[in-house]
Amino acid sequence: MPTAKNEQYQGPERRERSVLKKLKKVNKKKKRDTDDHTSRANILFLELEEALSTFNSVKNTNVLINDIQNPTELMGNFMFTRDRPTIIADSVDILYQTSEGDGIGFVPKSMYASPFVEEGDDIFNKFTAVVVPKTIVGDKVKIKLNMHHQFYSEAVLLQVLNSNSRSTPRKDTLVVCQKFEECSGCQFQMLSYDKQLQLKRDTIVKAYRFFYPELLGELDQSEFGKVIGCENQYAYRTKLTPHYKVPRVIKNETLSIGLNHVNPTMQVVDLESCAIATPSINRALTITRKKIKEEVKNEPLEAQGRQRTILLRDGLRMNKETGEHTRACYGESSKVMTEKVEDFVFQFDPSSFFQNNNSILIPVLEYIKYHIGLGAKSYKYLVDTYCGVGFFGISLSKSIPKEGKVFGIELSERSINFATHNAMLNGLEVPKRMQFISGSADSMFKNEEFLNSGIKGKESIVIMDPSRKGSTESFMRQLLEFKPKLIIYVSCNVFTQARDLSLFNKLQEEGSISYRVRDVVGFDFFPQTKHVETVAVLELLD
Ligand SMILES: C[S@@+](CC[C@H](N)C(=O)[O-])C[C@H]1O[C@@H](n2cnc3c(N)ncnc32)[C@H](O)[C@@H]1O
């Protein structure tokens, strides 16, 4: 049962105007963005609606979304870390899983809120939706309520009450990292790998349910969104960016170097090693931490309190005498990284984008090659959009005939220079067989160099691999006009992928072009975490 533990708490009348000002600012940040339906805040809102519906069916009630809205005064009272009331909810059932990997439960407002709302605010039959990191559907938990937002409250997990029971899939003995409870890096170490893959599949299905529900009716539900697992479930991450804050001597602050705390009000979690990072990154982390701890004493006064981020990247190092490769860690100051995937070698500078888990890349390429293989004879060109340093274009170059061509576009000029360099490094003829240009994919199909290349949609495969925010209407319109035979959409944010493909579907319905989504699958690039990559394959029907 929730209990108000802070008897000294003075109530809303002592709040200053600054509270409301800050509240406005925080809410603006967390506010649902009506222009971008796939923003985190919007997705969480849709998830809260679904969670509420689960709550109603489990409890046989009819609580409405307005009944979980938090009054302004309540939000104001839970705003500041320093004098926030301590409210503990002793037993909350986790009923719903968010795509961020958190659990959602509900706490009756009548149990704790009356001292913190205005007189006359009716809190009877009203609930607070609590979003609790590191929890899973089936858990019964003891939590502390933190910051309140318009439709939910953040909460801190204090104890899982049913850890060893069959009512939860949780198996705490599986947790490898000592800092798992605090660190925001991983969400699922307490779950079997099969359960992790199932949750990721749920996220894929959810994304399409929210943004492209028609597709769910069209495809075979027993296969849709299946997630292909990764061979290495730990020690796979080839990039780590730990942070630290230069301590303030005057405040006697200690130095922590690591990843963000799961509770946003806490400082970064001090990590001596990271279980999902590769051994060479962990070796470098030990050395870097020691060095920073020594050097931080000499930081000038004005640097105190500043946030710093360290870049650690694992790559190949070649022994010039023996020609042998070993793995080593590189930092920001390194000039060039080298990676090998299948028979192809890639070079790039440490700050450029390159996939962070080598052990999943071969299954991804095999999957794409399989789909190219289904219609191999009809493809001559591969158009690699959002191509980075040329990973897909180069890795798939053998899937098209020798007289064909790979054409890539990428916003970052630095990456595109490496893409051209990588094509030559792998013995591929530039620009006859491989051509990479810098520019926005938004205007790709109107680009003069592209138009001059003679590439025709009817003999082309288009790979698109945008960043988390997904693609744009302008790109999708041009893609439709270009009319490639096969489209392979690789995504690190399935919500924007579903949105883009739904738009593509609407656009094609306006014309007479007809594409069919052949398949949507997930790949587990980041075991132990909430993340999932998806690949959607679309084919042009004759
Ligand atoms: C997820 S990465 C994929 C890179 C590459 N396909 C790979 O697998 O290594 C997305 C890439 O899209 C690029 N990008 C972002 N917006 C773009 C745009 N409007 N036009 C072209 N490239 C863009 C980014 O710089 C980044 O390199």
The ligand as a MOL file (V3000), in Angstrom:
LIG
                    3D

  0  0  0     0  0            999 V3000
M  V30 BEGIN CTAB
M  V30 COUNTS 27 29 0 0 0
M  V30 BEGIN ATOM
M  V30 1 C 21.9530 4.0380 -39.4320 0
M  V30 2 S 23.2290 4.8200 -40.3260 0 CHG=1
M  V30 3 C 23.4890 3.6400 -41.5810 0
M  V30 4 C 24.7930 3.6970 -42.3020 0
M  V30 5 C 25.1210 2.5150 -43.2010 0
M  V30 6 N 23.9920 2.0580 -43.9720 0
M  V30 7 C 25.7510 1.3700 -42.4330 0
M  V30 8 O 25.0980 0.3350 -42.2640 0
M  V30 9 O 26.8750 1.5220 -41.9490 0 CHG=-1
M  V30 10 C 22.3820 6.1230 -41.0770 0
M  V30 11 C 23.2350 7.0040 -41.9420 0
M  V30 12 O 22.3650 7.9410 -42.5990 0
M  V30 13 C 23.0480 9.1690 -42.7350 0
M  V30 14 N 22.0090 10.1840 -42.9870 0
M  V30 15 C 21.1860 10.7930 -42.1100 0
M  V30 16 N 20.3310 11.6040 -42.7570 0
M  V30 17 C 20.5910 11.4890 -44.0770 0
M  V30 18 C 20.0350 12.0590 -45.2500 0
M  V30 19 N 19.0210 12.9230 -45.1890 0
M  V30 20 N 20.5460 11.7260 -46.4380 0
M  V30 21 C 21.5870 10.8320 -46.5240 0
M  V30 22 N 22.1460 10.2640 -45.4440 0
M  V30 23 C 21.6730 10.5780 -44.2340 0
M  V30 24 C 23.8180 9.2890 -41.4410 0
M  V30 25 O 24.9050 10.1780 -41.5830 0
M  V30 26 C 24.2610 7.8450 -41.2020 0
M  V30 27 O 25.5210 7.5960 -41.7610 0
M  V30 END ATOM
M  V30 BEGIN BOND
M  V30 1 1 1 2
M  V30 2 1 2 3
M  V30 3 1 2 10
M  V30 4 1 3 4
M  V30 5 1 4 5
M  V30 6 1 5 6
M  V30 7 1 5 7
M  V30 8 2 7 8
M  V30 9 1 7 9
M  V30 10 1 10 11
M  V30 11 1 11 12
M  V30 12 1 11 26
M  V30 13 1 12 13
M  V30 14 1 13 14
M  V30 15 1 13 24
M  V30 16 1 14 15
M  V30 17 1 14 23
M  V30 18 2 15 16
M  V30 19 1 16 17
M  V30 20 1 17 18
M  V30 21 2 17 23
M  V30 22 1 18 19
M  V30 23 2 18 20
M  V30 24 1 20 21
M  V30 25 2 21 22
M  V30 26 1 22 23
M  V30 27 1 24 25
M  V30 28 1 24 26
M  V30 29 1 26 27
M  V30 END BOND
M  V30 END CTAB
M  END
